[in-house]
Every structure is written in structure tokens, then in C-alpha cells.
Amino acid sequence: MPLSENRSYFVSKSHVYLRKTAGGRSKINHLLLGDWLSYLGETKNGWARVKCRGDTGWLKIEEFGEKRALEINFVDIGQGDGCHIVTPDDDIILIDAGVGTNMNRFLSWRYNLRNRNVEGAPDFDPEDEDVQRPWKIEHVVISHPDNDHYLGLSHVFANPKLTFGTVYHNGIVERPPEQQDPTLTYPDDDDLGGYAPANGEKYVWGIIDTSPKMKAIIEKHRRTRKQYLSTLRACLDGRRGVTFKALSIKMQAAGSAQFMGPFDDNGDLSLQVLGPITERITHNGETRHCLRKLGDEGVTKNGHSVILKLRYNKLAVMLGGDLNTQAQDFLLQHYTSEADKSSTLEKRIAKLEAKGEAASNRQKRLLATTRKKVTKIVDEARPVFECDVTKACHHGSSHFTDTFLKVLNPVATVISSGDEESHSHPRPDAIGAFGKHARGSRPLIFSTELARSTKEFTPIMEHFKALQDFLSRRDEAESERERRAIERDMEKKRDHNVVVYGMITLRALGDHVIIAQKLEKPRTSGTKWDIYDLVYNPDNEMFEYHGH
């Protein structure tokens, strides 16, 4: 292919090595499928001189091309979830951001924001003629209002070097105490705006389902300390062009596929919305589409997480927030013709199986009938939910049904969890169940927490001396401009640490799919990644993993 210095190129193999010389053995860097590179105008015997990941070296021309891959990065954001997606059309999608600053640091590294000279930013340099606009992230998804999913966005939204298009959410908004409607119920320690009774159930009445409604409630409570509203306010302040959009499926519109934003089923990549599911209810003379109360406030918020099924060619990836047992029961009842809850059926099966040979004939018939019901659920729900890769719901908690895991039937599961938390995520029974109900002889289970470890004895003095050096250089800076440059270097070092270890990255180009994690210590000279190839089997129309 004819090469041009004015075009972007991308690695087209599972992984390649950037070499010091054309045809040489000395490795400079280890590159992954989809890594961006620039051609530097020099070729030699089928090799090209390129720049990639900050390094300059040589690649075989056959190892890269002009087509961008799908990239999904499960960022190690500590406790919580955070996912960064770049589509083959270069659209950026952010789904959750954990509770701390890690996602903001990842984005700062990824888009070189520390060196972006944006007017209004604290480090804006008026003497630098290269003034740039904020980097735009067109799509942000808040799966649900639990702070280990959204609070990290407060740092992202407050970053003056970023701007945003649409913020998608599930419609549930925590709010300060308001004047209570006597026709609604307000449980203690619940701030979701009151529940309306209908059809023997209770429903979140104060759903925020339009952008004007969301902007109005943000303006109404500008001084609130409620973290969810203050996080959204950080997005809105100074960015009046931002749109808020609730994602849901109307129960009455079953069978009509709905998609997020422009990502419909007309192209290679789609984002289908599978939940939450709203129900049309009438209360006190007014009709609305509302979300059912699934339990207490936490159960309801988690259970109505935004559920997205990403499809890229033949690859399917499930992103389901913090779905819990109650939500999975509800979803499987909605998407199948079985009225019984899957968790109820599982308990019945366990109780009957425990009787063993002592079971009566009636009990054996009941056991067979109950197993058939579970099989029916799995068969009917798989066309909707079955996937190749799934992000584990709720960080590997025990709040799941085995039936739902059987329905998902993934070849790979990614768990996002943190170190400093009281839940012991991922739970041992969850890890076991993920493997048990996945497909293949060696299903893959990845964990952001396990992909980054802490040494028993941290070299404190080494880091202390490095910090001292930075501070000394900053104090000795001869100009404000030099001081800002040194501070940027300090922050870039911290950003890099977030990115290097813990992140699980998925790359897909056509039917070529890999999942990789960075090695904390290179395995051999230049080998920095632990890489797993998913192979598409046209006979069963599924991706498979074949062990090394």
C-alpha cells in the first residue's frame, strides 16, 4: 500500500514489536492491535519507520493498515466501574468513571490534556500561540446513580480541557427533601422522590426522562450536597450545549429494538438498549412511564442500571452496570414467557436436589418440571442477552442468578473492582460461577484488581526522592511558565501510573479480537502484554478461546 505522512495508521496484528532497525531483532516497544501510529516518510525492504506510543522505530508494512479497530478499555478506577470505548469511526463513549480521579487521569494521558493549551484552564499559557479547544467526548453514560460509578465523573466534568455532547442516564435522580405529595410514599433513607402505587407494585414517580427536566432539577438544587446532582452540575456549568437523555425500554413496546444515540443496527457497530424497563402507570389522574421499586433504594438504583449490548460485526459485548438478583429476575420475566422468577426456580431445584434418592416420585416430577422451566428461560433469553464478552455486574458481588449467567454464556468476563472496599469483591462464589456458566473448556476471567498488584515492601525512599526532585526543580524554576511545565510533568507521571497496570483492553478489527493486560514485569525483552486471542468459529457462529 502507498504510505503517506498525512494519514493515520493502526497496528493490524494481535501484537507486534517496534524494532530499533529495519529487520533488526532489538525491540523498542510492544504494540497491540489497533494502536495508532504515524508514518515518518522512510521505507526499507518492506519496513517503514514510524512513531507509536511515544517511540520511534521500524515496523513491517504488512503489520499495519488504515482501518481503525474497536477499542474497549476497562480502566482500573479502583472501587467501581469505568469503561472507555473508541469506535472504528473514532467516536468516544465513556461509561461510568468510578469514585476517584483515575478516569480523569486516564483521559488526561490518552488525549495528552496536560499539554493542551485551553483558554480558561488553570495552566493556560497566553504566550503560547497554539491555543486549542477542549477535547470533546460526545457520549457519556452513567449506568445508575451509585457513587462508585458516577462520582469520578465529577473530576472529568470539572476538567476545563474536556467538553461533552450527550450524557445518558437511567432516569433515577437522588434529590434533597422536597415538599411531599400526600398521594406518594416516602420510605426512610430514600431520596428518589417518592413512590406511586399501581398494579400491586410501587414505582419511582419522579423519573427525569428529558433534558429540560434534568436541567431544571439541577438549577433548582444548585446548592445541594447531593453528590449525583452536583456531579451533573459540574458537567452543565459552562457547557450549555450538553444534552441529558434517559435510556430505557418501554414495557409496552416489547419487540421494538432501541439503540443509544446514533449507534443503531445500520452499521458495523451498534449499541442496543436492553434496560432499564419502564412501565406505563396512571396515578392520581396522571400517566407516566416509571421504573418499578425492586427493593430498597440501593436495590432499585442498581437494578435499573442502563444495560447496553454492543455489537461489532460478529462480536457481542454486554455492559450491565450493577444488575442484581431482583433485576435479573425481572428482566428474564420480561424477555421470556416464563412467569416464575429464576431465583425462585433455582432455590426450588436446590431444595429438591438435596433430597437425593429420598425424593418422592412427585418431588422428582416437580424437579424435572422446574429444570425444564429454567431451560426454557435460557433458550428464550439467549437471543437477547447472549454475548462473547461481558462486564461482570456489580464488581463480582454475590447478587446474581445462575440462570442469568447461563443466559449470557460468555467466553470472557471482565471484573472491575477495587482494593479499599468492604465488600470483598470479587466474591469467591461469583468467580466460580462466572467460570462454571461461561462457555468453552477454559473460559477467561479478567480482573482490574488482580491485573495490578502492590508489592509487599514498597520502595518508599525511591518515590520520596523522585518527589523531592520534582519539588526542587519546581522551586528553582526561573519563570511561571517553567514552573507550570514541571508541574505538568509531575501530573503526567501520575496519569501514566493509572494507565499502565490494571486496565483490561479489548481490541477488535473485523473478526479479529484480542483481550490484553499489561504485565507488571516484562516476560522477555520487549514483551509487555499478556494477550488472549478470541477466534471466531463459523460452524457454531461463536467466538472461542483456545488455551496456550
C-alpha positions as CSV (number, residue, x, y, z in Angstrom):
1,M,0.0,0.0,0.0
2,P,1.3,3.5,-0.8
3,L,2.1,5.3,2.5
4,S,1.6,8.9,3.3
5,E,2.8,11.1,6.2
6,N,-0.6,12.8,6.3
7,R,-2.6,9.7,7.1
8,S,-3.2,7.8,10.3
9,Y,-2.3,4.1,10.6
10,F,-3.1,1.4,13.0
11,V,-1.5,-1.9,14.0
12,S,-3.4,-4.7,12.3
13,K,-1.9,-7.8,14.0
14,S,-2.7,-9.1,17.5
15,H,0.6,-7.7,18.6
16,V,3.9,-6.6,17.0
17,Y,7.2,-5.3,18.2
18,L,8.6,-1.8,17.3
19,R,12.1,-2.5,16.2
20,K,15.2,-0.4,16.5
21,T,16.3,-1.1,12.9
22,A,14.5,-2.4,9.8
23,G,14.6,-6.1,10.0
24,G,16.6,-6.0,13.3
25,R,15.9,-8.0,16.4
26,S,16.3,-5.3,19.0
27,K,12.8,-4.3,20.4
28,I,11.8,-0.8,21.4
29,N,8.1,-1.3,22.3
30,H,5.4,-3.9,22.4
31,L,2.3,-2.8,20.4
32,L,-1.2,-4.1,20.3
33,L,-3.9,-4.5,17.6
34,G,-5.4,-1.1,16.9
35,D,-2.5,1.1,18.3
36,W,-2.3,4.4,16.4
37,L,0.9,5.2,14.6
38,S,2.3,7.8,12.2
39,Y,4.5,7.1,9.2
40,L,7.7,9.1,9.2
41,G,8.4,9.0,5.5
42,E,11.1,6.3,5.3
43,T,10.8,2.7,4.0
44,K,13.4,-0.1,3.6
45,N,12.9,-3.6,2.3
46,G,9.2,-3.9,3.3
47,W,9.7,-2.0,6.6
48,A,8.5,1.5,7.5
49,R,9.9,4.0,10.0
50,V,7.0,5.0,12.3
51,K,6.2,6.6,15.6
52,C,3.9,4.8,18.1
53,R,3.3,5.1,21.9
54,G,5.9,7.9,22.0
55,D,8.7,5.8,20.5
56,T,10.2,5.9,17.0
57,G,11.3,2.7,15.3
58,W,10.5,0.3,12.5
59,L,7.5,-2.0,11.6
60,K,6.8,-4.3,8.7
61,I,4.5,-2.6,6.4
62,E,2.2,-5.7,6.5
63,E,1.8,-5.2,10.2
64,F,-0.3,-2.0,10.0
65,G,-3.1,-0.5,7.9
66,E,-5.5,2.4,7.6
67,K,-8.5,0.7,9.3
68,R,-9.2,1.6,12.9
69,A,-10.1,-1.1,15.4
70,L,-12.8,-1.1,18.0
71,E,-11.2,-0.4,21.4
72,I,-12.8,-1.0,24.8
73,N,-10.7,-0.1,27.8
74,F,-11.9,-1.3,31.2
75,V,-9.9,1.2,33.3
76,D,-8.6,0.3,36.7
77,I,-10.5,3.1,38.5
78,G,-10.4,1.5,42.0
79,Q,-13.7,0.6,43.5
80,G,-16.5,0.9,40.9
81,D,-16.7,0.8,37.1
82,G,-15.2,2.8,34.4
83,C,-15.1,2.0,30.7
84,H,-13.7,3.9,27.7
85,I,-14.7,3.0,24.2
86,V,-13.3,4.2,20.9
87,T,-15.3,3.0,17.9
88,P,-13.9,2.3,14.4
89,D,-15.4,5.6,13.3
90,D,-13.4,7.4,16.1
91,D,-16.5,8.1,18.3
92,I,-15.6,8.2,22.0
93,I,-18.0,6.7,24.6
94,L,-17.4,6.9,28.3
95,I,-19.4,4.6,30.6
96,D,-19.1,5.4,34.3
97,A,-15.9,6.6,36.0
98,G,-15.6,5.0,39.4
99,V,-15.4,7.1,42.5
100,G,-12.0,8.9,42.3
101,T,-9.7,10.6,39.9
102,N,-8.4,7.6,37.9
103,M,-10.7,8.1,34.9
104,N,-9.8,11.8,34.6
105,R,-6.1,10.8,34.8
106,F,-6.6,8.1,32.1
107,L,-8.3,10.7,29.8
108,S,-5.5,13.2,30.5
109,W,-2.9,10.6,29.5
110,R,-4.9,9.3,26.5
111,Y,-5.6,12.7,24.9
112,N,-2.5,14.5,26.2
113,L,-4.6,17.0,28.0
114,R,-1.7,18.2,30.3
115,N,-0.1,19.7,27.2
116,R,-3.3,21.1,25.7
117,N,-3.3,24.9,26.0
118,V,-7.0,25.7,26.6
119,E,-8.2,29.1,27.5
120,G,-9.8,29.2,30.9
121,A,-7.7,26.3,32.2
122,P,-5.6,27.0,35.3
123,D,-2.4,26.3,33.3
124,F,-3.4,28.3,30.3
125,D,-0.3,30.0,28.8
126,P,-1.3,33.2,27.0
127,E,2.2,33.4,25.5
128,D,1.7,30.2,23.7
129,E,0.2,30.9,20.2
130,D,-1.1,27.3,19.9
131,V,-4.4,27.8,21.7
132,Q,-6.7,24.7,21.4
133,R,-10.3,24.0,22.1
134,P,-11.4,21.5,24.8
135,W,-11.3,17.8,23.7
136,K,-14.8,16.6,23.0
137,I,-16.3,13.4,24.4
138,E,-19.6,13.1,22.5
139,H,-21.2,10.3,24.6
140,V,-21.1,9.8,28.4
141,V,-23.2,7.0,30.0
142,I,-24.0,7.0,33.8
143,S,-25.3,3.5,34.2
144,H,-27.0,4.4,37.5
145,P,-26.7,6.8,40.4
146,D,-24.4,4.9,42.7
147,N,-21.3,7.0,43.5
148,D,-18.8,4.2,42.7
149,H,-20.0,4.6,39.1
150,Y,-20.6,8.3,38.7
151,L,-18.6,10.3,41.3
152,G,-15.4,10.0,39.3
153,L,-17.2,11.9,36.6
154,S,-17.2,15.0,38.8
155,H,-13.4,15.2,38.1
156,V,-13.9,14.5,34.4
157,F,-16.8,17.1,34.1
158,A,-14.8,19.7,36.0
159,N,-11.8,19.4,33.7
160,P,-11.9,22.6,31.6
161,K,-10.0,20.8,28.8
162,L,-12.9,18.5,28.1
163,T,-16.4,19.1,26.7
164,F,-19.3,16.8,26.2
165,G,-22.2,16.1,23.9
166,T,-24.9,13.9,25.4
167,V,-25.0,12.4,29.0
168,Y,-27.1,9.3,29.1
169,H,-28.6,8.0,32.4
170,N,-31.3,5.8,33.8
171,G,-33.8,8.5,34.8
172,I,-33.4,8.0,38.6
173,V,-32.1,11.1,40.3
174,E,-31.3,11.4,44.0
175,R,-32.6,14.8,45.4
176,P,-32.8,16.8,48.6
177,P,-36.1,16.5,50.6
178,E,-38.9,18.4,48.9
179,Q,-42.5,19.1,49.8
180,Q,-44.1,15.7,50.0
181,D,-47.0,14.7,47.8
182,P,-49.6,13.0,50.2
183,T,-50.5,10.6,47.4
184,L,-47.0,9.1,47.3
185,T,-45.0,7.1,49.8
186,Y,-41.5,8.1,51.0
187,P,-39.6,5.4,52.8
188,D,-37.0,6.4,55.3
189,D,-33.4,6.9,54.0
190,D,-34.8,7.1,50.4
191,D,-34.3,10.2,48.4
192,L,-35.6,9.2,44.9
193,G,-38.6,11.5,45.1
194,G,-41.5,9.2,46.3
195,Y,-43.2,6.1,45.0
196,A,-46.6,5.8,43.4
197,P,-48.8,2.6,43.9
198,A,-50.1,0.8,40.8
199,N,-51.0,-2.8,39.8
200,G,-50.0,-4.1,43.3
201,E,-46.5,-2.6,42.9
202,K,-44.7,0.7,43.7
203,Y,-43.0,2.9,41.2
204,V,-40.4,5.7,41.2
205,W,-42.7,8.6,40.3
206,G,-40.1,11.3,39.9
207,I,-38.3,9.9,36.9
208,I,-36.3,12.5,35.0
209,D,-36.7,11.5,31.4
210,T,-36.0,14.7,29.3
211,S,-33.1,17.1,29.1
212,P,-35.2,20.1,30.2
213,K,-36.4,18.2,33.3
214,M,-32.8,17.3,34.2
215,K,-31.5,20.9,33.7
216,A,-34.4,22.2,35.7
217,I,-33.8,19.9,38.7
218,I,-30.0,20.8,38.6
219,E,-30.9,24.5,38.6
220,K,-33.4,24.0,41.4
221,H,-30.9,22.4,43.7
222,R,-27.7,24.3,42.8
223,R,-26.5,24.4,46.4
224,T,-27.3,20.8,47.2
225,R,-24.7,18.5,48.6
226,K,-26.3,15.5,46.9
227,Q,-23.3,14.1,45.0
228,Y,-25.3,13.0,41.9
229,L,-26.8,16.4,41.3
230,S,-23.5,18.2,42.0
231,T,-21.7,15.9,39.6
232,L,-24.2,16.6,36.8
233,R,-24.0,20.3,37.6
234,A,-20.2,20.2,37.0
235,C,-21.0,18.9,33.5
236,L,-23.6,21.6,32.8
237,D,-21.6,24.6,34.2
238,G,-20.1,26.5,31.3
239,R,-21.4,23.9,28.8
240,R,-25.0,24.9,28.0
241,G,-24.9,22.7,24.8
242,V,-24.8,19.5,26.8
243,T,-27.9,17.3,26.4
244,F,-29.2,14.8,29.0
245,K,-31.1,11.7,27.8
246,A,-32.7,8.9,29.8
247,L,-32.2,5.4,28.3
248,S,-34.9,2.8,28.8
249,I,-37.2,0.3,27.2
250,K,-40.9,0.8,27.4
251,M,-42.5,-2.5,28.5
252,Q,-45.4,-1.9,26.2
253,A,-43.0,-1.6,23.3
254,A,-41.6,-5.1,23.6
255,G,-40.1,-6.4,20.4
256,S,-39.1,-3.0,19.1
257,A,-35.3,-2.7,19.3
258,Q,-34.0,0.6,20.7
259,F,-30.5,1.9,20.4
260,M,-28.3,4.5,22.1
261,G,-27.8,7.7,20.1
262,P,-26.6,7.2,16.5
263,F,-25.4,3.6,17.2
264,D,-28.2,1.7,15.5
265,D,-28.1,-1.6,13.6
266,N,-27.4,0.1,10.2
267,G,-23.7,-0.1,10.6
268,D,-20.9,-2.4,11.7
269,L,-21.3,-1.2,15.3
270,S,-24.5,-0.8,17.4
271,L,-25.4,-0.2,21.0
272,Q,-28.7,-1.7,21.8
273,V,-30.5,-0.7,25.0
274,L,-31.9,-3.7,26.9
275,G,-32.8,-1.9,30.1
276,P,-34.0,-0.4,32.4
277,I,-37.6,-1.3,31.6
278,T,-40.2,1.3,32.3
279,E,-43.9,0.6,32.8
280,R,-46.8,2.8,31.9
281,I,-48.8,3.6,35.0
282,T,-51.5,6.0,36.0
283,H,-51.5,7.7,39.4
284,N,-53.8,10.5,40.6
285,G,-55.1,11.1,37.1
286,E,-51.6,11.4,35.5
287,T,-49.9,8.8,33.3
288,R,-46.2,8.3,33.2
289,H,-43.6,5.7,32.2
290,C,-41.9,4.7,35.5
291,L,-39.5,2.3,37.0
292,R,-40.7,-0.4,39.4
293,K,-39.4,-0.4,43.0
294,L,-37.3,-3.6,43.2
295,G,-36.4,-3.3,46.8
296,D,-34.8,-0.6,49.0
297,E,-33.2,2.5,47.4
298,G,-29.9,0.7,46.6
299,V,-31.5,-2.3,45.1
300,T,-33.8,-0.2,43.0
301,K,-31.0,2.1,41.7
302,N,-28.7,-0.8,40.9
303,G,-31.3,-3.0,39.4
304,H,-32.4,-0.4,37.0
305,S,-28.9,0.1,35.6
306,V,-28.6,1.0,31.9
307,I,-27.9,-2.2,30.0
308,L,-26.1,-1.9,26.7
309,K,-25.3,-4.7,24.3
310,L,-22.5,-3.6,22.0
311,R,-22.3,-5.4,18.7
312,Y,-19.4,-5.0,16.3
313,N,-19.6,-7.3,13.3
314,K,-19.9,-10.8,14.9
315,L,-18.7,-9.7,18.4
316,A,-21.2,-9.0,21.2
317,V,-20.2,-7.3,24.5
318,M,-22.6,-6.9,27.4
319,L,-22.4,-3.9,29.7
320,G,-24.9,-4.1,32.5
321,G,-23.9,-1.7,35.3
322,D,-24.8,-3.2,38.7
323,L,-27.7,-5.6,37.9
324,N,-28.7,-7.6,40.9
325,T,-30.8,-10.7,41.6
326,Q,-34.1,-8.7,41.7
327,A,-33.3,-7.0,38.4
328,Q,-32.3,-10.3,36.7
329,D,-35.5,-11.9,37.8
330,F,-37.5,-9.0,36.4
331,L,-35.6,-8.9,33.1
332,L,-35.9,-12.6,32.4
333,Q,-39.6,-12.4,33.2
334,H,-39.9,-9.6,30.7
335,Y,-37.9,-11.1,27.9
336,T,-39.3,-14.6,28.2
337,S,-42.8,-16.3,28.5
338,E,-42.0,-17.8,31.9
339,A,-43.9,-16.1,34.8
340,D,-41.8,-17.6,37.7
341,K,-38.7,-15.8,38.9
342,S,-35.5,-17.6,38.0
343,S,-34.2,-17.2,41.6
344,T,-37.3,-18.9,42.9
345,L,-36.8,-21.8,40.5
346,E,-33.1,-22.1,41.4
347,K,-34.0,-22.4,45.1
348,R,-36.6,-25.0,44.4
349,I,-34.2,-27.1,42.3
350,A,-31.5,-26.9,45.1
351,K,-34.0,-28.0,47.7
352,L,-35.3,-30.9,45.6
353,E,-31.8,-32.0,44.5
354,A,-30.7,-32.1,48.2
355,K,-33.2,-34.9,48.8
356,G,-31.3,-37.2,46.5
357,E,-32.6,-40.7,46.3
358,A,-35.0,-40.0,49.2
359,A,-37.1,-37.8,46.9
360,S,-40.7,-39.0,46.3
361,N,-41.9,-39.6,42.7
362,R,-44.0,-36.4,43.0
363,Q,-40.8,-34.4,44.0
364,K,-38.8,-36.0,41.2
365,R,-41.5,-34.9,38.7
366,L,-41.5,-31.4,40.2
367,L,-37.7,-31.3,39.9
368,A,-37.9,-32.3,36.2
369,T,-40.6,-29.7,35.5
370,T,-38.7,-26.9,37.3
371,R,-35.5,-27.7,35.4
372,K,-37.5,-27.5,32.1
373,K,-38.7,-24.1,33.1
374,V,-35.1,-22.9,33.6
375,T,-34.1,-24.4,30.3
376,K,-37.0,-22.6,28.7
377,I,-35.8,-19.3,30.2
378,V,-32.3,-19.8,29.0
379,D,-33.4,-20.7,25.4
380,E,-35.8,-17.8,25.1
381,A,-33.5,-15.2,26.7
382,R,-30.2,-16.1,24.9
383,P,-31.2,-14.4,21.6
384,V,-31.4,-11.2,23.6
385,F,-28.6,-11.4,26.1
386,E,-26.0,-13.9,24.9
387,C,-22.6,-12.4,24.3
388,D,-18.9,-13.1,23.8
389,V,-17.6,-10.8,26.4
390,T,-19.4,-9.4,29.5
391,K,-18.5,-6.9,32.1
392,A,-19.4,-8.6,35.4
393,C,-22.3,-6.9,37.0
394,H,-21.8,-5.3,40.5
395,H,-18.0,-5.9,40.6
396,G,-18.3,-9.6,41.2
397,S,-20.8,-9.5,44.1
398,S,-23.0,-12.4,45.1
399,H,-26.1,-10.7,43.9
400,F,-26.8,-12.7,40.7
401,T,-28.8,-15.6,39.5
402,D,-27.1,-18.6,37.9
403,T,-29.8,-18.6,35.3
404,F,-28.8,-15.1,34.1
405,L,-25.2,-16.2,33.9
406,K,-26.2,-19.2,31.8
407,V,-28.1,-16.8,29.5
408,L,-25.1,-14.6,29.0
409,N,-22.9,-17.6,28.1
410,P,-19.7,-15.5,27.5
411,V,-16.3,-16.8,26.6
412,A,-14.7,-13.9,28.7
413,T,-15.8,-12.0,31.8
414,V,-14.2,-8.7,33.0
415,I,-14.5,-7.8,36.7
416,S,-13.9,-4.2,37.7
417,S,-13.2,-3.9,41.5
418,G,-11.0,-2.0,43.9
419,D,-8.7,-2.5,46.8
420,E,-10.1,-0.3,49.6
421,E,-13.6,-1.6,50.0
422,S,-15.6,-3.6,52.5
423,H,-17.4,-5.9,50.1
424,S,-14.6,-8.4,49.3
425,H,-15.2,-8.0,45.6
426,P,-14.9,-10.1,43.6
427,R,-16.6,-12.7,45.8
428,P,-15.3,-16.3,45.6
429,D,-18.7,-17.7,44.7
430,A,-19.1,-15.1,41.9
431,I,-15.7,-16.0,40.4
432,G,-16.6,-19.7,40.5
433,A,-20.0,-19.1,38.9
434,F,-18.6,-16.9,36.2
435,G,-16.3,-19.8,35.1
436,K,-18.9,-22.5,35.6
437,H,-21.6,-20.9,33.5
438,A,-19.3,-19.5,30.7
439,R,-18.6,-21.3,27.5
440,G,-15.6,-23.3,26.4
441,S,-13.2,-25.6,28.3
442,R,-11.2,-22.6,29.5
443,P,-13.4,-19.5,29.9
444,L,-11.5,-16.3,30.6
445,I,-12.0,-14.2,33.7
446,F,-10.1,-10.9,33.9
447,S,-10.0,-8.6,36.9
448,T,-8.7,-5.0,37.0
449,E,-7.8,-5.6,40.7
450,L,-5.8,-8.7,40.0
451,A,-4.1,-7.1,37.0
452,R,-2.4,-4.6,39.3
453,S,-0.8,-5.7,42.5
454,T,1.1,-3.9,45.2
455,K,4.5,-5.1,46.3
456,E,4.8,-6.1,50.0
457,F,7.6,-3.7,50.5
458,T,7.1,-0.5,48.5
459,P,10.4,1.4,47.8
460,I,9.3,4.4,49.7
461,M,12.6,6.2,49.6
462,E,12.9,5.8,45.9
463,H,9.5,7.5,45.3
464,F,10.3,10.1,48.0
465,K,13.5,11.1,46.2
466,A,11.7,11.4,42.9
467,L,9.1,13.6,44.5
468,Q,11.8,15.7,46.1
469,D,13.5,16.1,42.8
470,F,10.2,17.4,41.2
471,L,9.6,19.8,44.0
472,S,13.2,21.1,44.0
473,R,13.0,21.7,40.2
474,R,9.7,23.5,40.6
475,D,11.0,25.7,43.4
476,E,14.1,26.6,41.3
477,A,12.1,27.4,38.2
478,E,13.1,30.8,36.8
479,S,9.6,31.6,35.3
480,E,6.0,30.8,35.9
481,R,5.9,29.1,32.5
482,E,8.8,26.8,33.5
483,R,7.1,26.0,36.9
484,R,3.9,25.0,35.1
485,A,5.8,22.7,32.8
486,I,7.4,20.9,35.7
487,E,4.0,20.6,37.5
488,R,2.6,19.1,34.2
489,D,5.4,16.6,34.2
490,M,4.5,15.6,37.8
491,E,0.9,15.0,36.9
492,K,1.7,13.2,33.7
493,K,3.7,10.7,35.7
494,R,0.7,10.1,38.0
495,D,-1.6,9.8,35.0
496,H,0.7,7.2,33.4
497,N,0.6,5.0,36.6
498,V,-3.1,4.8,36.3
499,V,-2.9,3.6,32.7
500,V,0.0,1.2,32.8
501,Y,-1.3,-1.5,35.2
502,G,-4.8,-2.8,36.0
503,M,-6.6,-1.9,32.7
504,I,-8.1,-4.7,30.7
505,T,-8.2,-3.7,27.0
506,L,-10.3,-5.4,24.2
507,R,-9.4,-4.7,20.6
508,A,-11.4,-5.9,17.6
509,L,-10.7,-5.5,13.9
510,G,-13.2,-7.3,11.7
511,D,-13.4,-10.8,13.3
512,H,-10.0,-10.5,14.9
513,V,-10.5,-10.0,18.6
514,I,-7.9,-9.8,21.5
515,I,-8.1,-9.1,25.2
516,A,-4.9,-7.9,26.9
517,Q,-3.5,-6.7,30.2
518,K,-0.1,-5.1,30.8
519,L,2.5,-7.2,32.5
520,E,3.9,-5.7,35.7
521,K,7.3,-7.1,34.8
522,P,8.2,-7.8,31.1
523,R,8.2,-11.5,30.4
524,T,11.1,-11.3,28.0
525,S,12.9,-8.5,26.4
526,G,10.3,-6.1,25.0
527,T,7.3,-8.4,25.8
528,K,5.0,-6.1,27.9
529,W,1.5,-7.5,27.3
530,D,-0.4,-10.7,28.3
531,I,-2.6,-11.3,25.2
532,Y,-5.5,-13.6,24.6
533,D,-6.9,-14.2,21.1
534,L,-10.6,-14.9,20.6
535,V,-11.2,-17.0,17.5
536,Y,-14.4,-17.0,15.6
537,N,-15.9,-20.4,14.8
538,P,-18.2,-20.2,11.7
539,D,-19.6,-23.6,12.5
540,N,-21.3,-22.6,15.8
541,E,-21.1,-18.8,14.9
542,M,-19.3,-18.0,18.2
543,F,-16.0,-16.7,19.4
544,E,-13.9,-19.2,21.2
545,Y,-10.7,-19.2,23.3
546,H,-8.2,-21.9,22.7
547,G,-5.7,-22.2,25.6
548,H,-2.0,-21.8,25.0
